[in-house]
Amino acid sequence: MNNKLYGKLIFELSHPGRKGYSMPENKFGNYTLPAEMKRSKDAMLPECDELTVVRHYTNLSGNNFGVNNGFYPLGSCTMKYNPSINEEMAAADAFTALHPQQPENTCQGALEVYYNLQKSLAAITGLEEFTLNPFAGAHGELTGLMIIRAWHESRGDHKRVKVIIPDSAHGTNPASAAVCGLEIVEVKSTAEGIVDVNDLRGLLDDTVAAMMMTNPNTLGLFEKEIPEIAKLVHECGGLMYYDGANLNPMLGVCRPGDMGFDVMHINLHKTFSTPHGGGGPGCGPVGVRKGMEHLLPCPKVVKEGDTYKVQTQGEGDIHVGAYLGNFGVAVKAYSYILSLGKENIKMAGPLATLNANYIKERLKDVYDLPIASICKHEFVFNGLKDKSTGVTTMDVAKRLLDYGFHAPTIYFPLLFHEAMMIEPTETESKETIDEFINIMRIIAQEAKDNPELVKTAPHNTPIGRVDDVLAAKQPVLRYKG
Ligand SMILES: *Cc1c(COP(=O)(O)O)cnc(C)c1O
């Protein structure tokens, strides 16, 4: 659209005296604010009629890209489409009108939802008990590591200061360990992309507090040596921590508790139907195996007879936050679990896995596939197969925008220079996936025939190629009229 009004700022559409709303008549007589509470000059606010405002914001929303517009194959994120029924449940007045300090007998239904979610997560993961207090995955990691530290200390074992973390791990793993005051020891990956058990053997001793693992890992690969790894870590007295960000393909298929993990977090905003990526709200429940429940932070919801109660004080002294965390996210997760049911929830993982492998197999002749084995819900290409064109992963990602697809996650994980991490999820139709494959192949061909076209993309978006460094370091966020 290139008429003169489109793309203007709301301030540029403003005219002095235009109104979209009239204040009701003052029925309360005159009141004069004290002088020190008044502005010295009028606030600079746009003055527009209602229709101009409606058009302005409707047009702005069209500049955005979201899952409601098109395919969004970001890796290491899991769910992109979150069924509307779960949003409706969380938005119900019965939940949104609650007050955190409301007497327990007036909100038994809400407490029941919370209690049942604690129990459902335990059943799904094979661990004993969960806290829903932490606000994000990283917050869960920190909570979990504090629980592990408290566990060792409660046994008088004060020399355990190390956390073993695979070189493929998400950056929050070493960050959480560091914030918890623990030392980070990196374990290598094999050429196959999974933890190198021989390298691990050499790192184990009685100073190891825990090993953190993601399974399937950040390359989308199942860590098939997991029973051996858990055995080795436990033999040296360490605990196994499961980063549950990739739980989606495991749902109902296998359980971290059965794989030998002692403590874990789940990202409800990745696996259990809460939109994410816009900065929250999220929820990172932490679960522990039998025998460690007393170390979980409070508050939690307990059941006494037929009554639900909030227990505010536990035996442990780890404290995450007041009240019960992001309750609305818990409602969405519970609604998702109930709406799928025990049988259907087992389909999420296999369908996500099928979709990812289908894309991988249909593109691997034109994109460089460094690890060829069967993947789980996501996989990684290392840029285009034909490196002679000079077209990078960044260029392909930008060109995808021209075709109405969001880019995948790029330059993560750090193991490959031109990483392009694709995760379609279980909710995409075959038609959408086929069209994505078609466009990815067209771009690979363009890279050969007309590399400049790809290197200078995007061409059809409201804003073309930006200088990423400048945009991050010196963003212009204010209107300078
Ligand atoms: C997203 C992610 C995290 C961090 O979770 P947040 O909820 O974003 O804090 C940790 N580990 C892995 C593997 C992830 O993908």
The ligand as an SDF file (V2000), in Angstrom:
LIG
                    3D

 15 15  0  0  0  0  0  0  0  0999 V2000
   13.8700  -22.2320   26.1880 C   0  0  0  0  0  0  0  0  0  0  0  0
   14.8940  -23.0970   26.8130 C   0  0  0  0  0  0  0  0  0  0  0  0
   15.3460  -22.8470   28.1190 C   0  0  0  0  0  0  0  0  0  0  0  0
   14.9630  -21.6120   28.9140 C   0  0  0  0  0  0  0  0  0  0  0  0
   13.6190  -21.5180   29.1880 O   0  0  0  0  0  0  0  0  0  0  0  0
   12.9060  -20.0960   29.4470 P   0  0  0  0  0  0  0  0  0  0  0  0
   11.5340  -20.4610   29.7990 O   0  0  0  0  0  0  0  0  0  0  0  0
   13.0360  -19.3290   28.1700 O   0  0  0  0  0  0  0  0  0  0  0  0
   13.6380  -19.4320   30.5790 O   0  0  0  0  0  0  0  0  0  0  0  0
   16.2330  -23.7550   28.6750 C   0  0  0  0  0  0  0  0  0  0  0  0
   16.6790  -24.8210   27.9740 N   0  0  0  0  0  0  0  0  0  0  0  0
   16.2750  -25.0810   26.7100 C   0  0  0  0  0  0  0  0  0  0  0  0
   16.7990  -26.3030   26.0010 C   0  0  0  0  0  0  0  0  0  0  0  0
   15.3840  -24.2220   26.0750 C   0  0  0  0  0  0  0  0  0  0  0  0
   14.9870  -24.4630   24.8180 O   0  0  0  0  0  0  0  0  0  0  0  0
  1  2  1  0
  2  3  1  0
  2 14  2  0
  3  4  1  0
  3 10  2  0
  4  5  1  0
  5  6  1  0
  6  7  2  0
  6  8  1  0
  6  9  1  0
 10 11  1  0
 11 12  2  0
 12 13  1  0
 12 14  1  0
 14 15  1  0
M  END
$$$$
